[in-house]
């Protein structure tokens, strides 16, 4: 049983490393495309990144405000 488990673990590790390699290659390709787009369209890229930052800040503020409401609600009880 131990040998079988070790072999399965090794097989799973090999599969995971193979998938990791695929994802790494895809990310490198995407990174090159983004870099190329930014070089060709710096103004648009800046506006897109500012929009994403604003959306993330808004989401963070919403989550923070909900957590604050939960804490004050617990204190009132």
KAMO-V679137 format. One record per helix or strand. SS is the DSSP state (A for helix, B for strand). FROM is the first residue (numbers start at 1). LEN is the number of residues. If there is no record, write none. Layout:
SS&FROM&LEN, SS&FROM&LEN
This chain:
A&2&39, A&42&35
